[in-house]
C-alpha cells in the first residue's frame, strides 16, 4: 500500500549504519519484550487481510473462465501458502538484518498490476509475469546499490507520485465493486449497477463491519470483516467447508519456481518492468519514511539511517517472491499500527513474521474464503489510498492535469502502466507549452520518451 510522501531530503540515506542500540537493536537497553511482541501481533492483525486478498487477486478468482481467453489460473491454495511464506521471510529478514519494526508482504496495487495489467491485459502467462516481477526487483536493487534512486525520485513531481496512489486506489475500489457484484458489465453503458443478491448483501454488511471497527481504530478491522462475511456465507450455504482445518504439509509447487525470466526479456514488456519498479520504489520509500519517522529512526539531520539497506531488502524480497510465485513484495504502511503500540526494534518485525508462519497451518481454511468476503477489503484499501489526493495542488494546472490524467487513466484503462505513461507525457507537454520546460528534469525527459515508446508498442 502507498505510504506518506515527503521530499527526497527527508529520506536520503547517509550510510548503512542503523541507530544505536538504544532504539534499533533487537533487544535494546530498556526495551520491554512484551511491548515488542504486542506491537508485532498488532501489525500482523492490521495486514493479515493480504493472506486472503492476494491469492484472490492473483488467481483471477473474480474473472469468469470465458473472460480469461485461455489463460491458466494460478493455484489459489498454493498462493495462500506462498503469501504467508514470502511475507514471513521478508519481514523476519527486516527484523534481523535491518533491525526495524517494518513488515513486508505482496503489495496491494502491485498484485492488481500483475493480474489485470500483465496477465489479463497483456495476455501473457503468469509464469512470464513472474519473470517481469523478478526483473523489476533486480533493476530496483541495481538502482539502490548504484545510488541512482535519488535521480529518479527527484525527477518525478510529488503530485504525480501521489496521483499514482490515488489512481491505484480507484482501480482497486473498482475491482472490489465488481467482485462484489455491485458493478456489472452492460453492453449499452459499459457498466451499470448489479442486482441485489445474497453474497452482495453479505459483502456490504462486511463493509459496514470494517468501517465500524476502523472508525474505532480497532486493529484488524479488515480481517474481522473478512471473517464475518465468510462465517455468514458458510451459514447461508455460499461457502463450501474446508477439506481440513489444519494442514501440516504445505505444497507450493504449483506456483513456486515456475517463473519465466527469458520470456519476460522482451522489449514489449520493458515498460511493464519499469512501471512495476517505479511503483514499488515510491510505495516503499513513502511507507518507510512515514513509519521510520514515527519510530524515531532518524539522525540529527532528520534523515533515516539505513534506508538503503531497507530498500535493498525490499528489492531482494521482490525477487524472492517472484521465485516463490507471487507478485511484488513491498513495505507495508500497516507497520505504523505496531509502531504506535510501542514497537521500536526488529523484534516487532520478527513477531509479525512468526505470525505469518503460524497462519500456514490454516491454509485450507483460508483458501475457501469467497470473493464476496475479500471484495469489501479491496474497497477499504482503495479508500486508504485515496488519502494521497490531498497532496495534489489542483490550483496549478500544470501539476493538476497530469495528476488527473494518471488517476483517470489507471482506473478507466484498466492498466496502471498506461495511466503512468499518459501522465508522464502530459506533464512534459504541458510544461513545454506553458514555457516552463526548465521545470522538467533531464531524467524526466527520458521517462517521457520511454512512455511514448511504450504507448506506441501498446496501442
C-alpha positions, 0 to 999 in steps of 0.5 A: 500500500502507498505510504506518506510522501515527503521530499527526497531530503527527508529520506536520503540515506547517509550510510548503512549504519542503523541507530544505536542500540538504544532504539534499533537493536533487537533487544535494546537497553530498556526495551520491554519484550512484551511491548515488542511482541504486542506491537508485532501481533498488532501489525500482523492483525492490521495486514493479515487481510493480504493472506486472503486478498492476494491469492484472490487477486492473483488467481483471477478468482473474480474473472469468469473462465470465458473472460480469461481467453485461455489463460491458466489460473494460478493455484489459489491454495498454493498462493495462500501458502506462498503469501504467508511464506514470502511475507514471513521471510521478508519481514523476519529478514527486516527484523534481523538484518535491518533491525526495524519494526517494518513488515513486508508482504505482496503489495496491494496495487502491485498484485492488481498490476500483475493480474489485470495489467500483465496477465489479463491485459497483456495476455501473457502467462503468469509464469512470464509475469513472474519473470517481469516481477523478478526483473523489476526487483533486480533493476530496483536493487541495481538502482539502490546499490548504484545510488541512482534512486535519488535521480529518479525520485527527484525527477518525478513531481510529488503530485504525480507520485501521489496521483499514482496512489490515488489512481491505484486506489480507484482501480482497486475500489473498482475491482472490489465493486465488481467482485462484489457484484455491485458493478456489472458489465452492460453492453449499452453503458459499459457498466451499470449497477448489479442486482441485489443478491445474497453474497452482495448483501453479505459483502456490504454488511462486511463493509459496514463491519470494517468501517465500524471497527476502523472508525474505532481504530480497532486493529484488524478491522479488515480481517474481522470483516473478512471473517464475518462475511465468510462465517455468514456465507458458510451459514447461508450455504455460499461457502463450501467447508474446508477439506481440513482445518489444519494442514501440516504439509504445505505444497507450493509447487504449483506456483513456486519456481515456475517463473519465466525470466527469458520470456519476460526479456522482451522489449514489449514488456520493458515498460511493464518492468519499469512501471512495476519498479517505479511503483514499488520504489515510491510505495516503499520509500513513502511507507518507510519514511512515514513509519521510520519517522514515527519510530524515531529512526532518524539522525540529527539531520532528520534523515533515516539511517539505513534506508538503503539497506531497507530498500535493498531488502525490499528489492531482494524480497521482490525477487524472492517472491517472484521465485516463490510465485507471487507478485511484488513484495513491498513495505507495508504502511500497516507497520505504523499500527505496531509502531504506535503500540510501542514497537521500536526494534526488529523484534516487532518485525520478527513477531509479525513474521512468526505470525505469518508462519503460524497462519500456514497451518490454516491454509485450507481454511483460508483458501475457501474464503469467497470473493464476496468476503475479500471484495469489501477489503479491496474497497477499504484499501482503495479508500486508504489510498485515496488519502494521497489526493490531498497532496495534489495542488489542483490550483496549478494546472500544470501539476493538476492535469497530469495528476488527473490524467494518471488517476483517470487513466489507471482506473478507466484503462484498466492498466496502471502502466498506461495511466503512468505513461499518459501522465508522464507525457502530459506533464512534459507537454504541458510544461513545454507549452506553458514555457516552463520546460526548465521545470522538467528534469533531464531524467524526466525527459527520458521517462517521457520518451520511454512512455511514448515508446511504450504507448506506441508498442501498446496501442 
